Amino acid sequence: MADEKKTLEDLKEVAVEAAANETADVAVEAAVEYVQKLDAQGRAYATGKRKDAIARVWIKPGSGKITVNGREEVVYFARPTLRMIIAQAFEVADRVDQYDVVATVSGGGLSGQAGAVRHGVSKALTNYEPELRSPLKAAGFLTRDARVVERKKYGKAKARRSFQFSKR
């Protein structure tokens, strides 16, 4: 009972001490340092998601070869826009043709799969080189795009489209 606070001055001292401790904790949290995460083969791994597609991505230093589901990028993503989406992560990070990518993608369509691979490549790049986090985050490549197809409702033709109205 001896260390119990009796006056307002004692309470003020306790509040000042608590505020000082809180600012020190905030400073420690702000100084979170990201470290390199590699597997036994020296690769960085990440999972990327977009719409219904999920991509598992491994990157390692190399000549810029991209393999998706065991096939070349040019074969799997035939449209140039889809290949451009994947290449955006390397262009923003200024690492074009410096990493080999091996990805397995499932679910969704080609557009969603390309977005999932880009998301996975961006996360894997930050695992390999943590200093690339800020440019990739500024470009918005580390954020999972949460937009998905709206579900179909009963009594409707699609999610929102009604059946044609007939007066008679």
DSSP file (Angstrom, degrees, kcal/mol; ACC not computed):
  #  RESIDUE AA STRUCTURE BP1 BP2  ACC     N-H-->O    O-->H-N    N-H-->O    O-->H-N    TCO  KAPPA ALPHA  PHI   PSI    X-CA   Y-CA   Z-CA
    1    1 A M    >         0   0    0      0, 0.0     3,-1.1     0, 0.0     0, 0.0   0.000 360.0 360.0 360.0 -12.3    0.0    0.0    0.0
    2    2 A A  T 3   +     0   0    0      1,-0.2     0, 0.0     3,-0.0     0, 0.0   0.845 360.0  49.0 -69.2 -34.3    3.0    2.3    0.4
    3    3 A D  T 3  S+     0   0    0      2,-0.1     2,-0.3     0, 0.0    -1,-0.2   0.280  82.3 121.3 -91.7  13.7    3.5    2.9   -3.4
    4    4 A E    <   -     0   0    0     -3,-1.1     2,-0.3     1,-0.1     0, 0.0  -0.581  68.8-117.9 -74.8 137.5   -0.2    3.7   -3.9
    5    5 A K        +     0   0    0     -2,-0.3    -1,-0.1     1,-0.1    -2,-0.1  -0.618  36.1 172.2 -83.0 130.8   -0.7    7.2   -5.5
    6    6 A K        +     0   0    0     -2,-0.3     2,-0.2     0, 0.0    -1,-0.1   0.734  54.7  49.1-109.4 -30.6   -2.6    9.6   -3.2
    7    7 A T  S  > S-     0   0    0      1,-0.1     4,-1.6     0, 0.0     5,-0.1  -0.614  80.8-111.8-114.5 170.4   -2.5   13.0   -4.9
    8    8 A L  H  > S+     0   0    0      1,-0.2     4,-2.3     2,-0.2     5,-0.1   0.829 116.5  58.6 -66.8 -32.8   -3.0   14.5   -8.3
    9    9 A E  H  > S+     0   0    0      2,-0.2     4,-2.1     1,-0.2    -1,-0.2   0.905 105.1  49.7 -63.7 -40.9    0.7   15.2   -8.6
   10   10 A D  H  > S+     0   0    0      1,-0.2     4,-2.0     2,-0.2    -1,-0.2   0.908 111.0  49.7 -62.7 -41.3    1.5   11.5   -8.2
   11   11 A L  H  X S+     0   0    0     -4,-1.6     4,-2.2     1,-0.2    -2,-0.2   0.876 108.6  53.1 -64.5 -37.8   -1.1   10.7  -10.9
   12   12 A K  H  X S+     0   0    0     -4,-2.3     4,-2.3     2,-0.2    -1,-0.2   0.902 107.2  51.6 -64.5 -41.3    0.5   13.3  -13.2
   13   13 A E  H  X S+     0   0    0     -4,-2.1     4,-2.4     1,-0.2    -2,-0.2   0.917 109.8  49.4 -61.0 -43.6    3.9   11.7  -12.7
   14   14 A V  H  X S+     0   0    0     -4,-2.0     4,-2.3     1,-0.2    -1,-0.2   0.906 110.6  50.5 -63.1 -41.6    2.5    8.3  -13.6
   15   15 A A  H  X S+     0   0    0     -4,-2.2     4,-2.2     2,-0.2    -1,-0.2   0.895 110.2  49.4 -64.6 -40.3    0.8    9.7  -16.7
   16   16 A V  H  X S+     0   0    0     -4,-2.3     4,-2.2     2,-0.2    -2,-0.2   0.913 111.4  49.3 -65.1 -42.8    4.1   11.3  -17.9
   17   17 A E  H  X S+     0   0    0     -4,-2.4     4,-2.3     1,-0.2    -2,-0.2   0.911 111.2  49.7 -62.1 -42.5    6.0    8.1  -17.4
   18   18 A A  H  X S+     0   0    0     -4,-2.3     4,-2.2     1,-0.2    -2,-0.2   0.899 110.3  50.3 -64.4 -40.7    3.3    6.1  -19.3
   19   19 A A  H  X S+     0   0    0     -4,-2.2     4,-2.2     2,-0.2    -1,-0.2   0.898 110.0  50.6 -64.1 -40.3    3.4    8.6  -22.2
   20   20 A A  H  X S+     0   0    0     -4,-2.2     4,-1.7     1,-0.2    -2,-0.2   0.916 111.6  47.4 -64.1 -42.6    7.2    8.4  -22.4
   21   21 A N  H  X S+     0   0    0     -4,-2.3     4,-2.0     1,-0.2    -2,-0.2   0.886 110.5  53.2 -64.6 -38.6    7.1    4.6  -22.5
   22   22 A E  H  X S+     0   0    0     -4,-2.2     4,-2.3     1,-0.2    -2,-0.2   0.899 107.8  49.3 -66.1 -41.3    4.4    4.7  -25.2
   23   23 A T  H  X S+     0   0    0     -4,-2.2     4,-2.1     1,-0.2    -1,-0.2   0.865 109.9  52.4 -66.8 -34.0    6.5    7.0  -27.5
   24   24 A A  H  X S+     0   0    0     -4,-1.7     4,-1.8     2,-0.2    -1,-0.2   0.902 109.5  49.0 -66.3 -39.7    9.5    4.7  -27.0
   25   25 A D  H  X S+     0   0    0     -4,-2.0     4,-2.2     2,-0.2    -2,-0.2   0.900 110.1  51.1 -64.7 -41.1    7.3    1.7  -28.1
   26   26 A V  H  X S+     0   0    0     -4,-2.3     4,-2.3     1,-0.2    -1,-0.2   0.892 108.3  52.2 -63.5 -40.1    6.0    3.6  -31.1
   27   27 A A  H  X S+     0   0    0     -4,-2.1     4,-1.2     1,-0.2    -1,-0.2   0.883 109.3  49.9 -64.0 -38.0    9.6    4.4  -32.1
   28   28 A V  H  < S+     0   0    0     -4,-1.8     3,-0.3     1,-0.2    -2,-0.2   0.914 111.7  48.1 -66.4 -42.2   10.5    0.7  -31.9
   29   29 A E  H >< S+     0   0    0     -4,-2.2     3,-1.1     1,-0.2    -2,-0.2   0.870 108.8  54.1 -66.1 -36.4    7.5   -0.3  -34.0
   30   30 A A  H 3< S+     0   0    0     -4,-2.3    -1,-0.2     1,-0.3    -2,-0.2   0.786 101.7  60.2 -68.2 -26.3    8.3    2.4  -36.7
   31   31 A A  T 3< S+     0   0    0     -4,-1.2    -1,-0.3    -3,-0.3     2,-0.2   0.001  71.8 149.1 -93.1  30.1   11.9    1.0  -37.0
   32   32 A V    <   -     0   0    0     -3,-1.1     2,-0.5     1,-0.1    -3,-0.1  -0.474  35.1-151.2 -64.5 127.8   10.7   -2.4  -38.1
   33   33 A E        -     0   0    0     -2,-0.2     2,-0.4     0, 0.0    -2,-0.1  -0.888   4.2-138.0-109.1 131.3   13.3   -3.8  -40.4
   34   34 A Y        -     0   0    0     -2,-0.5     2,-0.3    96,-0.1    99,-0.0  -0.703  21.5-156.3 -87.9 136.0   12.5   -6.2  -43.2
   35   35 A V        -     0   0    0     -2,-0.4     2,-0.2    95,-0.1    94,-0.1  -0.766  24.9 -94.8-113.8 157.5   14.9   -9.1  -43.6
   36   36 A Q        -     0   0    0     -2,-0.3     2,-0.5    92,-0.1    92,-0.2  -0.482  34.8-160.2 -70.3 133.8   15.7  -11.3  -46.6
   37   37 A K        +     0   0    0     90,-2.3     8,-0.3    -2,-0.2     2,-0.3  -0.946  20.4 162.7-121.5 110.7   13.8  -14.6  -46.6
   38   38 A L        -     0   0    0     -2,-0.5     6,-0.2     6,-0.1     2,-0.1  -0.899  28.6-132.3-126.0 153.8   15.3  -17.4  -48.8
   39   39 A D    >   -     0   0    0      4,-2.4     3,-1.7    -2,-0.3    -1,-0.0  -0.243  46.3 -81.5 -91.3-171.8   14.7  -21.1  -48.9
   40   40 A A  T 3  S+     0   0    0      1,-0.3    -1,-0.0     2,-0.1    -2,-0.0   0.787 129.8  53.0 -64.4 -28.8   17.4  -23.8  -49.0
   41   41 A Q  T 3  S-     0   0    0      2,-0.1    -1,-0.3     1,-0.0     3,-0.1   0.386 120.8-105.5 -87.6   4.1   18.0  -23.4  -52.8
   42   42 A G  S <  S+     0   0    0     -3,-1.7     2,-0.3     1,-0.3    -2,-0.1   0.745  77.4 133.8  80.0  23.8   18.5  -19.6  -52.4
   43   43 A R        -     0   0    0     17,-0.1    -4,-2.4    15,-0.0     2,-0.4  -0.752  52.5-133.3-105.9 153.8   15.1  -18.7  -53.8
   44   44 A A  E     -A   59   0A   0     15,-2.5    15,-2.4    -2,-0.3     2,-0.3  -0.894  24.5-158.3-102.7 137.4   12.5  -16.2  -52.5
   45   45 A Y  E     +A   58   0A   0     -2,-0.4     2,-0.3    -8,-0.3    13,-0.2  -0.882  18.0 159.8-117.6 145.9    8.9  -17.5  -52.3
   46   46 A A  E     -A   57   0A   0     11,-2.1    11,-3.0    -2,-0.3     2,-0.5  -0.982  31.3-129.2-156.7 158.5    5.6  -15.6  -52.2
   47   47 A T  E     -A   56   0A   0     -2,-0.3     2,-0.4     9,-0.2     9,-0.2  -0.949  22.8-165.3-111.8 129.3    1.9  -16.2  -52.9
   48   48 A G  E     -A   55   0A   0      7,-2.9     7,-3.2    -2,-0.5     2,-0.4  -0.890   3.5-168.5-114.3 146.5    0.0  -13.8  -55.1
   49   49 A K  E     +A   54   0A   0     -2,-0.4    96,-0.5     5,-0.2     2,-0.3  -0.983  14.4 162.4-135.7 145.7   -3.7  -13.5  -55.5
   50   50 A R  E >   -A   53   0A   0      3,-2.0     3,-2.6    -2,-0.4    66,-0.2  -0.871  67.9 -37.7-161.1 127.9   -6.1  -11.7  -57.9
   51   51 A K  T 3  S-     0   0    0     94,-0.7    57,-0.1    96,-0.4    97,-0.0  -0.367 126.1 -26.0  51.9-120.8   -9.8  -12.4  -58.4
   52   52 A D  T 3  S+     0   0    0     -2,-0.1     2,-0.3    -3,-0.1    -1,-0.3   0.401 116.2 105.2 -99.0   2.5  -10.1  -16.2  -58.2
   53   53 A A  E <   -A   50   0A   0     -3,-2.6    -3,-2.0    54,-0.1     2,-0.4  -0.623  48.2-168.1 -90.8 141.8   -6.5  -16.8  -59.2
   54   54 A I  E     -AB  49 106A   0     52,-2.6    52,-2.0    -2,-0.3     2,-0.4  -0.996   5.4-166.8-127.7 126.9   -3.7  -17.9  -56.8
   55   55 A A  E     -AB  48 105A   0     -7,-3.2    -7,-2.9    -2,-0.4     2,-0.6  -0.949  12.0-157.0-118.1 131.2   -0.1  -17.9  -57.9
   56   56 A R  E     -AB  47 104A   0     48,-2.8    48,-2.2    -2,-0.4     2,-0.4  -0.939  25.2-169.2-101.9 123.0    2.8  -19.5  -56.1
   57   57 A V  E     -AB  46 103A   0    -11,-3.0   -11,-2.1    -2,-0.6     2,-0.4  -0.941  17.9-175.6-125.2 132.2    6.0  -17.7  -57.2
   58   58 A W  E     -AB  45 102A   0     44,-2.6    44,-2.6    -2,-0.4     2,-0.4  -0.989  10.7-172.5-120.1 133.6    9.7  -18.5  -56.7
   59   59 A I  E     +AB  44 101A   0    -15,-2.4   -15,-2.5    -2,-0.4    42,-0.2  -0.956   9.6 165.8-125.3 148.6   12.4  -16.1  -57.9
   60   60 A K  E     - B   0 100A   0     40,-1.8    40,-3.4    -2,-0.4   -17,-0.1  -0.972  48.5 -78.3-150.5 156.6   16.2  -16.4  -58.0
   61   61 A P  E    S+ B   0  99A   0      0, 0.0    38,-0.3     0, 0.0     2,-0.2  -0.299  75.9 111.3 -58.8 138.9   18.9  -14.5  -59.7
   62   62 A G  S    S-     0   0    0     36,-2.3    -3,-0.0    -3,-0.0     0, 0.0  -0.847  77.0 -54.9-174.8-150.0   19.2  -15.3  -63.4
   63   63 A S  S    S-     0   0    0     -2,-0.2    37,-0.1     2,-0.0    36,-0.1   0.355  80.8 -90.7-102.5   4.3   18.7  -14.2  -67.0
   64   64 A G        +     0   0    0      1,-0.3     2,-0.3    34,-0.1    36,-0.2   0.641  68.8 158.7  97.1  15.9   15.0  -13.1  -66.8
   65   65 A K        -     0   0    0     32,-0.1    36,-2.8     7,-0.0     2,-0.5  -0.599  23.2-161.0 -77.0 129.3   13.4  -16.4  -67.8
   66   66 A I  E     -c  101   0A   0     -2,-0.3     7,-1.6    34,-0.2     2,-0.5  -0.958   7.8-174.3-117.1 122.6    9.8  -16.6  -66.7
   67   67 A T  E     -cD 102  72A   0     34,-2.9    36,-2.8    -2,-0.5     2,-0.5  -0.967   2.0-171.6-118.5 127.1    8.1  -20.1  -66.5
   68   68 A V  E >  S-cD 103  71A   0      3,-3.0     3,-2.0    -2,-0.5    36,-0.2  -0.975  74.3 -18.7-122.0 121.1    4.4  -20.4  -65.7
   69   69 A N  T 3  S-     0   0    0     34,-3.1    -1,-0.2    -2,-0.5    35,-0.1   0.863 127.7 -53.1  51.5  41.0    2.9  -23.9  -65.0
   70   70 A G  T 3  S+     0   0    0     33,-0.4     2,-0.3     1,-0.2    -1,-0.3   0.464 121.1  99.3  79.1   1.6    5.9  -25.5  -66.7
   71   71 A R  E <  S-D   68   0A   0     -3,-2.0    -3,-3.0     1,-0.1    -1,-0.2  -0.836  81.2 -92.9-119.0 158.3    5.6  -23.4  -69.9
   72   72 A E  E  >  -D   67   0A   0     -2,-0.3     4,-2.6    -5,-0.2     3,-0.3  -0.280  34.6-118.0 -62.8 152.6    7.3  -20.3  -71.2
   73   73 A E  H  > S+     0   0    0     -7,-1.6     4,-2.6     1,-0.2    -1,-0.1   0.876 114.5  55.5 -59.5 -39.2    5.7  -17.0  -70.4
   74   74 A V  H  4 S+     0   0    0     -8,-0.2    -1,-0.2     1,-0.2     9,-0.1   0.837 112.3  42.7 -65.6 -32.9    5.2  -16.2  -74.1
   75   75 A V  H  4 S+     0   0    0     -3,-0.3     3,-0.4     1,-0.1    -2,-0.2   0.916 119.1  41.6 -78.4 -45.4    3.3  -19.5  -74.6
   76   76 A Y  H  < S+     0   0    0     -4,-2.6     2,-0.9     1,-0.3    -2,-0.2   0.947 123.6  36.4 -70.7 -49.5    1.2  -19.3  -71.4
   77   77 A F  S  < S+     0   0    0     -4,-2.6    -1,-0.3    -5,-0.2     6,-0.2  -0.786  71.4 171.3-104.7  87.9    0.3  -15.6  -71.6
   78   78 A A        +     0   0    0     -2,-0.9    -1,-0.2    -3,-0.4    -2,-0.1   0.825  53.7  83.7 -69.8 -32.5    0.0  -15.1  -75.4
   79   79 A R  S >> S-     0   0    0     -3,-0.2     4,-1.5     1,-0.1     3,-0.6  -0.544  76.8-138.8 -75.7 134.4   -1.4  -11.6  -75.2
   80   80 A P  H 3> S+     0   0    0      0, 0.0     4,-2.3     0, 0.0     5,-0.2   0.825 100.7  61.1 -61.4 -31.7    1.3   -8.9  -74.8
   81   81 A T  H 3> S+     0   0    0      1,-0.2     4,-1.9     2,-0.2     5,-0.1   0.877 102.9  50.6 -64.8 -35.4   -0.8   -7.0  -72.3
   82   82 A L  H <> S+     0   0    0     -3,-0.6     4,-1.4     2,-0.2    -1,-0.2   0.898 111.3  47.4 -69.0 -39.3   -0.7   -9.9  -69.9
   83   83 A R  H  X S+     0   0    0     -4,-1.5     4,-2.1     1,-0.2    -2,-0.2   0.865 109.7  54.7 -67.1 -35.0    3.1  -10.2  -70.2
   84   84 A M  H  X S+     0   0    0     -4,-2.3     4,-1.3     1,-0.2    -2,-0.2   0.884 102.6  56.8 -64.8 -38.2    3.4   -6.5  -69.7
   85   85 A I  H  X S+     0   0    0     -4,-1.9     4,-0.5     1,-0.2     3,-0.3   0.916 109.9  44.6 -58.9 -43.9    1.4   -6.8  -66.4
   86   86 A I  H >X S+     0   0    0     -4,-1.4     3,-0.8     1,-0.2     4,-0.6   0.898 111.2  53.4 -67.4 -40.4    4.0   -9.3  -65.1
   87   87 A A  H 3X S+     0   0    0     -4,-2.1     4,-2.2     1,-0.2     3,-0.3   0.702  89.6  79.7 -69.5 -19.0    6.9   -7.2  -66.3
   88   88 A Q  H 3X S+     0   0    0     -4,-1.3     4,-2.6    -3,-0.3     5,-0.3   0.879  87.8  55.8 -57.6 -39.5    5.7   -4.1  -64.4
   89   89 A A  H <X S+     0   0    0     -3,-0.8     4,-1.8    -4,-0.5    -1,-0.2   0.908 110.4  44.3 -61.5 -42.1    7.0   -5.3  -61.1
   90   90 A F  H  X>S+     0   0    0     -4,-0.6     5,-2.8    -3,-0.3     4,-0.6   0.869 112.4  52.6 -71.1 -35.4   10.5   -5.7  -62.5
   91   91 A E  H ><5S+     0   0    0     -4,-2.2     3,-0.6     3,-0.2    -2,-0.2   0.920 110.4  46.6 -66.8 -43.1   10.4   -2.3  -64.3
   92   92 A V  H 3<5S+     0   0    0     -4,-2.6    -1,-0.2     1,-0.2    -2,-0.2   0.900 116.0  45.5 -64.7 -39.7    9.3   -0.5  -61.1
   93   93 A A  H 3<5S-     0   0    0     -4,-1.8    -1,-0.2    -5,-0.3    -2,-0.2   0.549 109.4-126.7 -79.6  -7.1   12.0   -2.2  -59.1
   94   94 A D  T <<5S+     0   0    0     -4,-0.6    -3,-0.2    -3,-0.6    -4,-0.1   0.905  75.8 119.8  61.0  44.0   14.6   -1.6  -61.9
   95   95 A R    > < +     0   0    0     -5,-2.8     3,-1.4    -6,-0.1     4,-0.4  -0.166  32.7 161.9-129.4  37.8   15.5   -5.3  -62.0
   96   96 A V  T 3  S-     0   0    0     -6,-0.3   -32,-0.0     1,-0.3    -9,-0.0  -0.414  73.4  -0.2 -65.7 132.8   14.5   -6.2  -65.6
   97   97 A D  T 3  S+     0   0    0      2,-0.2    -1,-0.3   -33,-0.1   -32,-0.1   0.781 105.4 103.3  58.9  32.3   16.2   -9.5  -66.8
   98   98 A Q  S <  S+     0   0    0     -3,-1.4   -36,-2.3     1,-0.2     2,-0.4   0.547  72.8  50.6-113.7 -13.9   17.9  -10.1  -63.5
   99   99 A Y  E     -B   61   0A   0     -4,-0.4     2,-0.4   -38,-0.3    -2,-0.2  -0.968  67.9-139.1-129.6 142.3   15.7  -12.7  -61.9
  100  100 A D  E     -B   60   0A   0    -40,-3.4   -40,-1.8    -2,-0.4     2,-0.4  -0.808  24.3-154.4 -92.2 139.7   14.3  -16.1  -63.1
  101  101 A V  E     -Bc  59  66A   0    -36,-2.8   -34,-2.9    -2,-0.4     2,-0.5  -0.959  15.2-174.9-120.9 131.6   10.7  -16.7  -62.1
  102  102 A V  E     +Bc  58  67A   0    -44,-2.6   -44,-2.6    -2,-0.4     2,-0.4  -0.993  18.9 173.5-121.8 122.1    9.0  -20.0  -61.7
  103  103 A A  E     -Bc  57  68A   0    -36,-2.8   -34,-3.1    -2,-0.5     2,-0.5  -0.969  25.1-160.2-132.3 144.0    5.3  -19.8  -61.0
  104  104 A T  E     -B   56   0A   0    -48,-2.2   -48,-2.8    -2,-0.4     2,-0.4  -0.995  20.8-172.7-119.0 126.5    2.4  -22.2  -60.6
  105  105 A V  E     +B   55   0A   0     -2,-0.5     2,-0.3   -50,-0.2   -50,-0.2  -0.930   7.7 174.6-122.6 140.9   -1.1  -20.6  -61.1
  106  106 A S  E     +B   54   0A   0    -52,-2.0   -52,-2.6    -2,-0.4     3,-0.1  -0.989  41.7  24.9-142.0 152.5   -4.5  -22.0  -60.6
  107  107 A G  S    S+     0   0    0     -2,-0.3   -54,-0.1   -54,-0.2   -53,-0.1   0.221  85.4  41.9  82.9 156.4   -8.0  -20.6  -60.7
  108  108 A G  S    S-     0   0    0    -56,-0.2    -1,-0.2   -55,-0.1     2,-0.1  -0.085  89.2 -61.2  71.4-170.4   -9.6  -17.7  -62.5
  109  109 A G     >  -     0   0    0     -3,-0.1     4,-2.3   -56,-0.0     5,-0.2  -0.369  57.1 -85.8-103.2-174.2   -8.9  -16.6  -66.1
  110  110 A L  H  > S+     0   0    0      1,-0.2     4,-2.5     2,-0.2     5,-0.2   0.885 125.1  52.2 -64.0 -39.6   -5.8  -15.4  -67.8
  111  111 A S  H  > S+     0   0    0      1,-0.2     4,-2.1     2,-0.2    -1,-0.2   0.935 112.6  44.5 -64.0 -46.1   -6.2  -11.8  -66.7
  112  112 A G  H  > S+     0   0    0      1,-0.2     4,-2.1     2,-0.2    -1,-0.2   0.868 112.6  52.9 -64.6 -36.3   -6.6  -12.7  -63.1
  113  113 A Q  H  X S+     0   0    0     -4,-2.3     4,-2.5     2,-0.2    -2,-0.2   0.900 107.6  50.5 -67.0 -40.1   -3.7  -15.1  -63.3
  114  114 A A  H  X S+     0   0    0     -4,-2.5     4,-2.3     1,-0.2    -2,-0.2   0.914 111.8  48.3 -63.5 -41.5   -1.4  -12.5  -64.7
  115  115 A G  H  X S+     0   0    0     -4,-2.1     4,-2.2     2,-0.2    -1,-0.2   0.871 110.8  51.3 -64.7 -36.4   -2.4  -10.1  -61.9
  116  116 A A  H  X S+     0   0    0     -4,-2.1     4,-2.5     2,-0.2    -2,-0.2   0.894 109.4  49.6 -67.9 -39.6   -1.7  -12.9  -59.4
  117  117 A V  H  X S+     0   0    0     -4,-2.5     4,-3.0     2,-0.2     5,-0.2   0.917 110.7  50.2 -65.3 -41.8    1.7  -13.6  -60.8
  118  118 A R  H  X S+     0   0    0     -4,-2.3     4,-2.4     2,-0.2    -2,-0.2   0.922 111.3  48.8 -61.7 -43.1    2.6   -9.9  -60.6
  119  119 A H  H  X S+     0   0    0     -4,-2.2     4,-2.1     1,-0.2    -2,-0.2   0.919 114.1  46.0 -61.1 -44.2    1.4   -9.7  -57.0
  120  120 A G  H  X S+     0   0    0     -4,-2.5     4,-2.6     2,-0.2    -2,-0.2   0.897 111.7  50.8 -66.5 -40.8    3.5  -12.8  -56.2
  121  121 A V  H  X S+     0   0    0     -4,-3.0     4,-2.5     2,-0.2    -2,-0.2   0.910 110.3  50.5 -62.9 -41.7    6.6  -11.5  -58.0
  122  122 A S  H  X S+     0   0    0     -4,-2.4     4,-1.8    -5,-0.2    -2,-0.2   0.923 113.0  44.9 -62.8 -44.8    6.3   -8.2  -56.2
  123  123 A K  H  X S+     0   0    0     -4,-2.1     4,-1.5     1,-0.2    -1,-0.2   0.891 113.1  50.8 -67.1 -38.3    6.1   -9.9  -52.8
  124  124 A A  H  X S+     0   0    0     -4,-2.6     4,-2.1     1,-0.2    -2,-0.2   0.883 107.0  54.7 -67.1 -36.9    8.9  -12.3  -53.7
  125  125 A L  H  X S+     0   0    0     -4,-2.5     4,-3.6     1,-0.2     7,-0.2   0.904 107.5  49.6 -61.6 -40.4   11.1   -9.4  -54.7
  126  126 A T  H  < S+     0   0    0     -4,-1.8    -1,-0.2     1,-0.2    -2,-0.2   0.824 109.9  51.6 -69.2 -28.7   10.6   -7.8  -51.3
  127  127 A N  H  < S+     0   0    0     -4,-1.5   -90,-2.3    -5,-0.1    -1,-0.2   0.853 117.1  39.4 -71.8 -33.5   11.5  -11.1  -49.7
  128  128 A Y  H  < S+     0   0    0     -4,-2.1    -2,-0.2     1,-0.3    -3,-0.2   0.918 134.6  18.8 -81.1 -45.5   14.7  -11.3  -51.8
  129  129 A E    ><  -     0   0    0     -4,-3.6     3,-2.2    -5,-0.2    -1,-0.3  -0.843  67.2-171.1-127.2  93.6   15.6   -7.6  -51.6
  130  130 A P  G >  S+     0   0    0      0, 0.0     3,-1.6     0, 0.0     4,-0.3   0.746  82.0  68.4 -58.7 -24.6   13.8   -5.8  -48.7
  131  131 A E  G 3  S+     0   0    0      1,-0.3     3,-0.4     2,-0.1    -5,-0.1   0.651  88.5  66.8 -71.1 -12.3   14.9   -2.4  -49.9
  132  132 A L  G <> S+     0   0    0     -3,-2.2     4,-1.8    -7,-0.2    -1,-0.3   0.491  75.9  91.7 -82.3  -2.8   12.7   -2.8  -52.9
  133  133 A R  H <> S+     0   0    0     -3,-1.6     4,-2.6     1,-0.2     5,-0.2   0.909  80.2  52.8 -60.0 -44.9    9.6   -2.7  -50.7
  134  134 A S  H  > S+     0   0    0     -3,-0.4     4,-2.4    -4,-0.3    -1,-0.2   0.918 110.6  43.5 -65.9 -45.1    9.0    1.1  -50.9
  135  135 A P  H  > S+     0   0    0      0, 0.0     4,-1.6     0, 0.0    -1,-0.2   0.903 117.6  46.9 -66.8 -35.7    9.0    1.5  -54.7
  136  136 A L  H  X>S+     0   0    0     -4,-1.8     5,-2.2     2,-0.2     6,-0.6   0.881 113.6  48.0 -70.2 -36.8    6.8   -1.6  -55.1
  137  137 A K  H ><5S+     0   0    0     -4,-2.6     3,-0.8    -5,-0.2    -1,-0.2   0.893 109.3  53.2 -69.0 -39.2    4.4   -0.4  -52.4
  138  138 A A  H 3<5S+     0   0    0     -4,-2.4    -1,-0.2     1,-0.3    -2,-0.2   0.854 108.1  50.9 -63.7 -34.1    4.2    3.1  -53.9
  139  139 A A  H 3<5S-     0   0    0     -4,-1.6    -1,-0.3    -5,-0.2    -2,-0.2   0.613 115.4-119.8 -78.2 -11.7    3.3    1.5  -57.3
  140  140 A G  T <<5S+     0   0    0     -3,-0.8     3,-0.3    -4,-0.5    -3,-0.2   0.665  76.0 125.8  85.7  17.6    0.5   -0.5  -55.5
  141  141 A F      < +     0   0    0     -5,-2.2   -18,-0.2     1,-0.2   -19,-0.2   0.639  67.1  56.6 -85.7 -14.1    1.9   -4.0  -56.4
  142  142 A L  S    S+     0   0    0     -6,-0.6     2,-0.4    -9,-0.1    -1,-0.2   0.585  87.8  92.2 -91.4 -10.2    2.1   -5.3  -52.8
  143  143 A T  S    S-     0   0    0     -3,-0.3     2,-0.5    -6,-0.1   -24,-0.0  -0.711  79.8-126.5 -87.2 130.5   -1.6   -4.7  -52.1
  144  144 A R        -     0   0    0     -2,-0.4     2,-0.8     1,-0.1   -94,-0.1  -0.649  21.6-128.9 -75.9 121.1   -4.0   -7.5  -52.9
  145  145 A D        -     0   0    0     -2,-0.5   -94,-0.7   -96,-0.5    -1,-0.1  -0.615  23.2-166.8 -73.4 108.4   -6.7   -6.3  -55.2
  146  146 A A        +     0   0    0     -2,-0.8     2,-0.3   -96,-0.1    -1,-0.2   0.451  44.4 120.7 -83.0  -0.3   -9.8   -7.4  -53.3
  147  147 A R        +     0   0    0      3,-0.0   -96,-0.4     0, 0.0     2,-0.3  -0.491  36.0 166.7 -70.7 125.7  -12.3   -6.9  -56.1
  148  148 A V        -     0   0    0     -2,-0.3     2,-0.1   -98,-0.1    -2,-0.0  -0.867  44.5 -75.5-131.6 167.3  -14.0  -10.1  -57.0
  149  149 A V        -     0   0    0     -2,-0.3     2,-0.2     1,-0.1    -1,-0.0  -0.403  50.3-117.4 -66.5 134.0  -17.1  -11.0  -59.1
  150  150 A E        -     0   0    0     -2,-0.1     9,-0.2     1,-0.1    -1,-0.1  -0.482  35.5-108.1 -71.7 141.6  -20.4  -10.2  -57.3
  151  151 A R        -     0   0    0     -2,-0.2     2,-0.2     1,-0.1    -1,-0.1  -0.319  31.1-104.3 -73.8 154.0  -22.5  -13.3  -56.7
  152  152 A K        -     0   0    0      5,-0.1     2,-0.3     8,-0.0     7,-0.2  -0.562  34.4-143.8 -75.9 138.4  -25.7  -14.0  -58.6
  153  153 A K    >   -     0   0    0      5,-1.0     3,-1.3    -2,-0.2     2,-0.1  -0.755  21.2-103.6-102.8 151.8  -28.9  -13.4  -56.7
  154  154 A Y  T 3  S+     0   0    0     -2,-0.3     3,-0.1     1,-0.2    -1,-0.1  -0.410 107.0  30.5 -69.6 149.0  -32.1  -15.4  -56.9
  155  155 A G  T 3  S+     0   0    0      1,-0.3     8,-0.4    -2,-0.1     2,-0.3   0.514 106.8  94.3  79.2   4.9  -34.9  -13.8  -59.0
  156  156 A K  S <  S-     0   0    0     -3,-1.3    -1,-0.3     6,-0.1     6,-0.2  -0.899  75.1-134.3-126.6 156.0  -32.3  -12.1  -61.1
  157  157 A A  S    S-     0   0    0      4,-2.5     5,-0.2    -2,-0.3     2,-0.2   0.894  91.8 -10.3 -74.9 -40.1  -30.7  -13.0  -64.4
  158  158 A K  S    S-     0   0    0      3,-1.4    -5,-1.0    -3,-0.1    -2,-0.1  -0.437 107.9 -55.2-133.2-150.8  -27.2  -12.1  -63.2
  159  159 A A  S    S-     0   0    0     -7,-0.2    -6,-0.1    -2,-0.2    -8,-0.1   0.929 131.1  -7.9 -63.5 -43.8  -25.9  -10.3  -60.1
  160  160 A R  S    S+     0   0    0    -10,-0.1     2,-0.2     2,-0.1    -1,-0.1   0.593 105.2 107.6-125.4 -21.6  -28.0   -7.2  -60.7
  161  161 A R        -     0   0    0     -5,-0.1    -4,-2.5     1,-0.1    -3,-1.4  -0.433  57.0-147.5 -69.1 127.7  -29.6   -7.6  -64.1
  162  162 A S        -     0   0    0     -6,-0.2    -6,-0.1    -2,-0.2     2,-0.1  -0.488  24.1 -95.8 -88.9 162.9  -33.3   -8.3  -63.9
  163  163 A F        -     0   0    0     -8,-0.4    -1,-0.1    -2,-0.2     2,-0.0  -0.422  58.9 -80.3 -70.0 154.9  -35.3  -10.4  -66.3
  164  164 A Q        -     0   0    0      1,-0.1     2,-0.4    -2,-0.1    -1,-0.1  -0.336  48.8-124.1 -61.3 134.3  -37.1   -8.5  -69.0
  165  165 A F        -     0   0    0     -3,-0.1     2,-0.5    -2,-0.0    -1,-0.1  -0.642  23.1-164.7 -83.7 132.0  -40.3   -6.9  -67.7
  166  166 A S        -     0   0    0     -2,-0.4    -1,-0.0     1,-0.1    -2,-0.0  -0.969  11.2-163.2-119.3 121.2  -43.5   -7.8  -69.5
  167  167 A K              0   0    0     -2,-0.5    -1,-0.1     1,-0.2    -2,-0.0   0.892 360.0 360.0 -69.0 -39.2  -46.6   -5.7  -68.9
  168  168 A R              0   0    0      0, 0.0    -1,-0.2     0, 0.0    -2,-0.0   0.346 360.0 360.0-125.9 360.0  -49.0   -8.3  -70.4
